[in-house]
Amino acid sequence: MSELRILHLEDNDNDAEIVRHALKSGRLDAKIVRAKTDAEYREALEGGNFDVILADNGLPGFSGLAALQAAREKCPRAPFVCVSGSSLETEALAERTAGSDGFVLKDDLSSLADTIRKAVARRAGNEPDFRALFESVPGLYLALIPDLTIVAVSDAYARATMTRREEILGQKLFAVFPDNPDDPGATGVQNLRESLERVIQTKAPDAMAVQKYDIRRPASEGGGFEERFWSPLNSPVLTKEGELAYIIHRVEDVTEFVRLKQHRLEQDKLASDLRNRGDRLEAEVYQRAQEIQEANRKLREANARGEEDKEQIRQLNADLARRAYERMSQLEATNKELETFSYSVSHDLRAPLRGINNFSRFLVEECGAQLDEQGKHYLERILADVARMTALIDDLMRLANVAKAELRKTDVDFGELAQEIVARLRASAPERSCEFRLGTGLEAQADPGLARVLLENLLSNAWKYSSKQSTPVVEFGARKQADGSKAFYVKDNGAGFDMRYASRLFGPFQRLHNDKEFTGTGIGLATVQRIVHRHGGRVWAEAVPGEGATFYFTLP
């Protein structure tokens, strides 16, 4: 492959150098033009004929999706590869599937050169354009990622739903397709959400009954909603490891069939009603006249009292509206602070850590032979501390995301969750021997995603703190409390703790054991408490030093 002319959008000097080194290590001959800002990037697109475009998806005020759209306008033939700083960023995942030609994490750039080669080959016509194939299939198809962001749509689906692909890609499914606000009995969103959650939980296809799900008409066609009936099927797409990657949402428009069936039923019912109505009409006329006369009398009396009640209701509504506005303002301010914090942790803290980690590895790889044993030991200490700091940042991000996540309660089998978590723990350390005892009757109403995070933290802690016992035992079950409610518990025979310090357990960064005894970040139990509180429950612990600990939680 001849020398490639590459435009690289990156605001961090260390990350730019790491990318350059990765291309060199991958033996990719390239001339790199770097843009640090969106203005420099757009100017370069205007003046340059580039073979490949690389873009960081985390520039302040300029998203990866915006960079992708600009590239498609100015250099439509150039492959676009996203180089992301974090696998936790939803926007990066949407960008990964919304038209980019490749996606590589900054933490592992070993595949960058090959990703560029494959993208260039596809653009040259040596590989099928699967996106074009998907978009042109005659059926009505929509592709979603697990957080229900739209990442692909067939032409037929866009026509049937009166939408435009460029306007709905990267959007949340139910933001594009809400319930008809003029239909108080609409259940389309609820039924579709439940079906998609079943696919996420079971990783198996889910066929739905015929649904009434009205679609929004464009403003150019009068706006409002149009009545539609659909026959949907939701199917999972799994990775090689068996993890859910996408959900394919396929529908058939059965509106005309349903309308014809309804029309026939209405005609039959009308004929029957006409036959019966004549027999009752004469008696009903007299009865209705008496009822109207009585109703008019009561209405006159009610009107006399109504004016006073109206003023009280108006004042109450005004007070409620004011309180609601104040509460929403406080909530919006809190969410804004949380988003600012999340961005700072994800972008501003990860970048220097990534630089320390990569340049330390470069030093080991390229200058290791010149270092004595003491120097190598220092580098190992640096890499270990960087890994611990990265884990701490990830735990902080997860704690923040617990507070932001939308709570969607459904029936959750905690026993089944526990079996999956135990299997992963055993696989992570096959040399360890530990007896797990799982009880019965472990069902509850909870958010499935948050329930998994909650139980994973508690079982992982029990596994960790019982690791130094000769015969470690971990038990998960439920028991009835004095008030009749159910309390779940996770019990181990491990290190335990002094109950005098129990009040510190659930605070962020609060640890009762040092790293030499047991490693950790001090965020896990804080996350557990936040999840339980979001469900309206409570969490507490009992322990004896050297004999183990038991953690209880309730989910009303």
KEDRENKOL-961110 format. One record per residue (C-alpha): residue number from 1; residue in one letter; y, z negated, x. Coordinates in steps of 0.001 Angstrom, whole numbers, plus 500000, padded with zeros to 6 digits. Layout:
N
NUM_A_Y_Z_X
...
END
This chain:
556
1_M_500000_500000_500000
2_S_503409_501038_501433
3_E_506323_498615_501812
4_L_507437_497198_498449
5_R_511062_496556_497545
6_I_511061_493134_495792
7_L_513880_491395_493874
8_H_513359_487587_494038
9_L_515298_485320_491608
10_E_515206_481782_493140
11_D_517947_479115_493465
12_N_516015_476799_495848
13_D_516067_477717_499567
14_N_512787_475909_500339
15_D_510940_477651_497489
16_A_512295_481033_498591
17_E_510986_480449_502128
18_I_507586_479308_500758
19_V_507279_482520_498699
20_R_508199_484624_501753
21_H_505513_482833_503783
22_A_502913_483375_501011
23_L_503598_487142_500947
24_K_503305_487282_504723
25_S_500032_485298_504656
26_G_498722_487638_501961
27_R_499470_490660_504221
28_L_501840_492199_501692
29_D_504436_494448_503344
30_A_507673_493757_501463
31_K_511448_493934_501732
32_I_512852_491026_499710
33_V_516286_491007_498060
34_R_517069_487469_496900
35_A_519345_486465_493985
36_K_520326_482788_493580
37_T_522165_483012_490234
38_D_521912_484956_487016
39_A_525075_486895_487970
40_E_523590_487949_491337
41_Y_520345_488840_489582
42_R_521998_491092_486980
43_E_524158_492739_489678
44_A_521025_493474_491760
45_L_519277_494979_488718
46_E_522256_497309_488187
47_G_522304_498584_491766
48_G_518713_498466_492983
49_N_515519_500430_492372
50_F_512879_497703_492786
51_D_509099_498009_492916
52_V_508469_494382_491842
53_I_510568_491528_490363
54_L_509713_487859_491062
55_A_511545_485195_489021
56_D_511696_481393_488915
57_N_511587_480302_485250
58_G_513633_477125_485821
59_L_517153_478217_486804
60_P_519804_476015_485114
61_G_521236_477856_482115
62_F_519096_480976_482666
63_S_515506_480907_481386
64_G_512602_482985_482609
65_L_512492_484782_479255
66_A_516127_485837_479712
67_A_515319_487114_483208
68_L_512338_489057_481810
69_Q_514454_490686_479081
70_A_517140_491717_481585
71_A_514473_493226_483863
72_R_512926_495196_481010
73_E_516349_496664_480138
74_K_517414_497671_483668
75_C_514108_498216_485543
76_P_511489_498805_482823
77_R_508932_500311_485218
78_A_509000_497416_487718
79_P_506257_494758_487252
80_F_507690_491283_486450
81_V_505853_488244_487918
82_C_506802_484679_486942
83_V_506711_482090_489782
84_S_506750_478729_487968
85_G_507469_475259_489333
86_S_505288_473381_486796
87_S_502198_474078_484678
88_L_503587_471580_482106
89_E_506532_473804_481110
90_T_505989_475364_477654
91_E_508575_478082_478326
92_A_506641_479173_481399
93_L_503450_479501_479375
94_A_505248_481514_476692
95_E_506726_483750_479385
96_R_503277_484123_480921
97_T_502064_485902_477801
98_A_505241_487400_476290
99_G_505424_490503_478444
100_S_505291_489436_482100
101_D_502816_491157_484422
102_G_501671_487994_486206
103_F_502065_484220_486468
104_V_501702_482090_489637
105_L_502378_478359_490182
106_K_504612_477398_493121
107_D_502152_474613_493956
108_D_499457_477245_494709
109_L_500828_480601_495921
110_S_497570_481738_497533
111_S_497071_484330_494763
112_L_500672_485668_494761
113_A_500047_488725_496950
114_D_496949_489788_494968
115_T_498785_489199_491667
116_I_501562_491572_492819
117_R_499034_494204_493948
118_K_497240_494087_490575
119_A_500531_494271_488651
120_V_501635_497329_490663
121_A_498223_498954_490101
122_R_498443_498380_486333
123_R_501925_499878_486186
124_A_500611_502895_488119
125_G_498040_503451_485377
126_N_494955_502317_487321
127_E_494150_499523_484819
128_P_494252_499511_481003
129_D_497404_498129_479362
130_F_495700_495526_477179
131_R_498999_494406_475614
132_A_499673_497976_474427
133_L_496126_498173_473062
134_F_496554_494866_471176
135_E_499909_495901_469722
136_S_498605_499240_468462
137_V_495382_498082_466735
138_P_495427_498939_463003
139_G_494711_495357_461839
140_L_497180_492506_461241
141_Y_496899_490298_464343
142_L_499009_487518_465887
143_A_498242_485776_469210
144_L_499229_482120_469715
145_I_498974_479631_472580
146_P_497685_476112_471731
147_D_501183_474711_470978
148_L_501455_477487_468294
149_T_504015_479606_470177
150_I_503785_483333_469293
151_V_502910_485391_472393
152_A_501731_488735_470972
153_V_501904_490594_467661
154_S_500380_493856_466474
155_D_502593_496610_465046
156_A_500749_496378_461720
157_Y_501366_492610_461471
158_A_505092_493029_462191
159_R_505378_495707_459474
160_A_503444_493657_456911
161_T_505559_490530_457506
162_M_508887_492425_457802
163_T_509554_491002_461301
164_R_510513_492486_464666
165_R_508400_491771_467724
166_E_511326_491065_470067
167_E_512730_488489_467636
168_I_509560_486419_467118
169_L_507893_486452_470573
170_G_508298_483042_472206
171_Q_509092_481368_468845
172_K_507068_478623_467118
173_L_504834_479992_464339
174_F_506204_477853_461518
175_A_509815_478404_462573
176_V_509271_482139_461955
177_F_507105_481696_458858
178_P_508238_478625_456846
179_D_507286_477824_453270
180_N_509379_479389_450498
181_P_512020_476695_449791
182_D_512284_477931_446189
183_D_508579_477232_445567
184_P_508062_473422_445312
185_G_504287_473904_445146
186_A_504047_475973_448345
187_T_501137_474876_450570
188_G_500927_477811_452990
189_V_502302_475962_456034
190_Q_500146_472874_455428
191_N_496907_474834_454937
192_L_497491_477127_457927
193_R_498426_474200_460187
194_E_495227_472345_459211
195_S_493115_475448_459931
196_L_494733_475955_463355
197_E_494221_472273_464215
198_R_490527_472644_463352
199_V_490301_475597_465758
200_I_492041_473527_468479
201_Q_489669_470587_467928
202_T_486374_472480_467483
203_K_487128_475611_469550
204_A_485359_477571_466788
205_P_486610_480209_464293
206_D_487984_478961_460968
207_A_488073_481221_457886
208_M_490567_480248_455172
209_A_490495_480846_451436
210_V_493022_483301_449996
211_Q_496497_481758_450498
212_K_499788_482225_448659
213_Y_502230_482374_451592
214_D_505562_484035_450820
215_I_507400_485880_453611
216_R_511082_486036_454348
217_R_512873_489334_453636
218_P_515398_490530_456255
219_A_519066_490168_455323
220_S_519333_493971_455324
221_E_516868_494027_452411
222_G_518575_491323_450345
223_G_517198_488171_452017
224_G_515218_485527_450159
225_F_511411_485416_450028
226_E_508802_487869_448769
227_E_505585_486682_447127
228_R_502487_487517_449196
229_F_498793_486589_449202
230_W_496691_486665_452403
231_S_493078_486282_453522
232_P_493316_484646_457012
233_L_490838_484081_459869
234_N_491758_482012_462965
235_S_489626_482507_466086
236_P_489764_480817_469541
237_V_489914_482606_472909
238_L_488416_480395_475631
239_T_488766_480407_479426
240_K_485755_480624_481728
241_E_485829_476802_481864
242_G_485589_476579_478076
243_E_489213_475489_477551
244_L_491289_476925_474707
245_A_493668_479632_475988
246_Y_494763_481472_472822
247_I_494265_481552_469055
248_I_493969_484959_467342
249_H_495389_484769_463805
250_R_494116_487742_461729
251_V_495097_488321_458109
252_E_494544_490850_455343
253_D_497242_491425_452735
254_V_495474_490960_449357
255_T_498660_490679_447270
256_E_497980_493698_445052
257_F_494415_492610_444363
258_V_495539_489087_443346
259_R_498323_490441_441141
260_L_495944_492782_439307
261_K_493529_489913_438734
262_Q_496332_487637_437508
263_H_497634_490374_435187
264_R_494224_490812_433584
265_L_493839_487057_433062
266_E_497327_486810_431588
267_Q_496616_489625_429119
268_D_493402_487925_427935
269_K_495167_484597_427542
270_L_498092_486178_425674
271_A_495782_487796_423112
272_S_494033_484477_422482
273_D_497332_482605_422171
274_L_498667_485097_419614
275_R_495607_484663_417424
276_N_495969_480863_417385
277_R_499755_480627_417251
278_G_500142_482072_413768
279_D_497934_479323_412281
280_R_500108_476556_413766
281_L_503574_478092_413605
282_E_504699_476969_410122
283_A_503805_473292_410631
284_E_505342_473251_414150
285_V_508689_474623_412931
286_Y_509252_471626_410668
287_Q_508006_469146_413302
288_R_510233_470591_416053
289_A_513286_470446_413774
290_Q_512742_466705_413242
291_E_512254_466138_416984
292_I_515457_468056_417816
293_Q_517447_465979_415363
294_E_516151_462735_416920
295_A_516724_464042_420442
296_N_520342_464939_419641
297_R_520963_461400_418394
298_K_519578_459873_421603
299_L_521526_462346_423735
300_R_524807_461328_422112
301_E_524038_457664_422855
302_A_523030_458432_426430
303_N_526200_460452_427076
304_A_528271_457424_426134
305_R_526558_455399_428874
306_G_526180_458250_431369
307_E_529717_458502_432754
308_E_529583_455009_434222
309_D_526145_455645_435756
310_K_527316_458943_437297
311_E_530059_457235_439312
312_Q_527621_454660_440711
313_I_525149_457376_441652
314_R_527886_459412_443331
315_Q_528930_456415_445465
316_L_525318_455657_446415
317_N_524710_459299_447409
318_A_527863_459342_449531
319_D_526791_456149_451335
320_L_523273_457510_451938
321_A_524674_460790_453274
322_R_526962_458925_455683
323_R_524111_456773_456986
324_A_521842_459794_457380
325_Y_524531_461635_459365
326_E_525073_458658_461687
327_R_521330_458297_462263
328_M_520900_462019_462984
329_S_523798_461930_465447
330_Q_522187_459017_467296
331_L_518819_460791_467316
332_E_520319_464044_468629
333_A_522097_462144_471434
334_T_518865_460364_472386
335_N_516889_463628_472405
336_K_519567_465287_474552
337_E_519360_462456_477097
338_L_515566_462757_477124
339_E_515736_466544_477675
340_T_518228_466055_480535
341_F_515938_463484_482137
342_S_512881_465716_481724
343_Y_514670_468674_483329
344_S_515890_466520_486239
345_V_512373_465221_486921
346_S_510736_468618_486519
347_H_513232_470724_488505
348_D_515369_468540_490801
349_L_512599_466151_491981
350_R_509673_468568_492157
351_A_511450_471133_494348
352_P_512078_468850_497399
353_L_508578_467328_497058
354_R_507091_470811_497001
355_G_509088_471672_500129
356_I_507851_468564_501967
357_N_504251_469276_500953
358_N_504251_472984_501887
359_F_506141_472671_505167
360_S_503838_469791_506183
361_R_500840_472012_505494
362_F_502475_474844_507463
363_L_502883_472403_510375
364_V_499180_471467_510202
365_E_498050_475108_509942
366_E_500333_476655_512544
367_C_501022_473794_515004
368_G_498037_471458_514454
369_A_496561_472175_517876
370_Q_499763_470910_519539
371_L_499697_467511_517776
372_D_497899_464423_519059
373_E_495833_462206_516753
374_Q_498819_459959_515986
375_G_500894_462983_514901
376_K_498085_464246_512656
377_H_497795_460763_511149
378_Y_501511_460777_510323
379_L_501193_464163_508601
380_E_498223_462938_506564
381_R_500319_459928_505459
382_I_503160_462265_504404
383_L_500827_464517_502358
384_A_499175_461516_500682
385_D_502546_460016_499693
386_V_503751_463383_498342
387_A_500608_463642_496204
388_R_501176_460111_494868
389_M_504835_460874_494054
390_T_503818_464099_492276
391_A_501281_462153_490192
392_L_503960_459592_489326
393_I_506358_462341_488179
394_D_503586_463927_486053
395_D_502869_460536_484437
396_L_506594_460035_483704
397_M_506769_463479_482092
398_R_503743_462707_479928
399_L_505324_459390_478880
400_A_508521_461225_477880
401_N_506540_463914_476024
402_V_504731_461246_473976
403_A_508097_460216_472516
404_K_509100_463854_471782
405_A_505815_465179_470374
406_E_505633_465866_466642
407_L_503233_463400_464970
408_R_500566_465247_462929
409_K_497991_462819_461541
410_T_494495_463941_460571
411_D_490953_462515_460592
412_V_489940_461805_464215
413_D_486425_460824_465377
414_F_487166_458496_468319
415_G_483431_458249_469061
416_E_483263_461990_469724
417_L_486423_461804_471856
418_A_484915_458936_473852
419_Q_481747_460942_474594
420_E_483837_463830_476003
421_I_485959_461483_478143
422_V_482899_459586_479473
423_A_481265_462907_480436
424_R_484358_463873_482466
425_L_484500_460458_484163
426_R_480836_460709_485198
427_A_481384_464260_486504
428_S_484400_463108_488573
429_A_482236_460590_490512
430_P_478525_461468_490062
431_E_477553_458926_492715
432_R_478767_456016_490529
433_S_476502_454117_488158
434_C_478161_452689_485041
435_E_476747_451737_481635
436_F_478854_452981_478689
437_R_478245_451428_475270
438_L_479771_453332_472326
439_G_479838_451753_468849
440_T_479807_453361_465393
441_G_482393_453736_462634
442_L_485073_454889_465086
443_E_487051_457161_462724
444_A_490777_456823_461977
445_Q_493843_458766_460867
446_A_495779_459797_464010
447_D_497424_462679_465858
448_P_494475_464367_467677
449_G_496373_465115_470906
450_L_497946_461661_471216
451_A_494629_459994_470265
452_R_492951_461723_473219
453_V_495706_460568_475645
454_L_495449_456989_474286
455_L_491656_456707_474668
456_E_491600_458554_478013
457_N_494008_456008_479539
458_L_492035_452981_478288
459_L_488568_454292_479264
460_S_489834_455511_482662
461_N_491300_452043_483351
462_A_488016_450338_482394
463_W_486099_452790_484636
464_K_488507_452117_487538
465_Y_488760_448310_487325
466_S_484975_447834_486942
467_S_484177_450071_489940
468_K_483647_447118_492339
469_Q_481019_445409_490153
470_S_477348_445768_491087
471_T_476426_446643_487465
472_P_479622_447876_485757
473_V_479623_447968_481937
474_V_482264_449598_479701
475_E_482151_449172_475912
476_F_484129_450971_473176
477_G_483869_449879_469545
478_A_485673_448586_466467
479_R_485647_445337_464489
480_K_487134_444125_461221
481_Q_490035_441668_461466
482_A_490791_438714_459201
483_D_493116_440826_457001
484_G_490402_443464_456499
485_S_491945_446088_458830
486_K_490072_447768_461682
487_A_490852_447017_465341
488_F_489458_449284_468097
489_Y_488664_447780_471511
490_V_487778_448888_475062
491_K_486006_446188_477078
492_D_484890_446063_480725
493_N_483362_443506_483100
494_G_485716_444393_485962
495_A_488553_442698_487833
496_G_490347_441284_484772
497_F_493776_439623_485142
498_D_495627_436368_484668
499_M_496783_436031_481032
500_R_500026_434417_482251
501_Y_501160_437930_483190
502_A_499935_439694_480027
503_S_503523_440319_478839
504_R_504069_442654_481823
505_L_501035_444869_481096
506_F_502683_447510_478912
507_G_505952_447990_480800
508_P_506450_451142_482911
509_F_505656_450604_486632
510_Q_504257_447092_485925
511_R_500981_446598_487844
512_L_498929_443399_488264
513_H_496879_444828_491174
514_N_498152_446453_494375
515_D_497176_449941_495625
516_K_494779_448535_498224
517_E_492684_447084_495393
518_F_493091_449840_492784
519_T_495298_452940_492921
520_G_497634_453827_490054
521_T_501221_454533_488935
522_G_501771_451824_486301
523_I_502508_454354_483545
524_G_499153_454525_481704
525_L_499422_451359_479593
526_A_503088_452074_478799
527_T_501926_455428_477419
528_V_499183_453682_475399
529_Q_501692_451281_473818
530_R_504113_454079_472948
531_I_501371_456130_471226
532_V_500118_453124_469213
533_H_503661_452183_468142
534_R_504353_455771_467032
535_H_501349_455441_464702
536_G_502688_452142_463300
537_G_499992_450046_465003
538_R_499928_447344_467664
539_V_498153_446862_471023
540_W_497224_443707_472959
541_A_494832_442501_475666
542_E_492616_439543_476605
543_A_491173_438929_480067
544_V_489667_436459_482546
545_P_490158_437077_486308
546_G_486929_438351_487859
547_E_485137_438627_484482
548_G_486818_441646_482887
549_A_489381_442615_480251
550_T_489435_443757_476608
551_F_492199_445958_475166
552_Y_492656_446097_471368
553_F_494656_448553_469256
554_T_495131_449280_465551
555_L_495998_452553_463772
556_P_497066_451774_460158
END
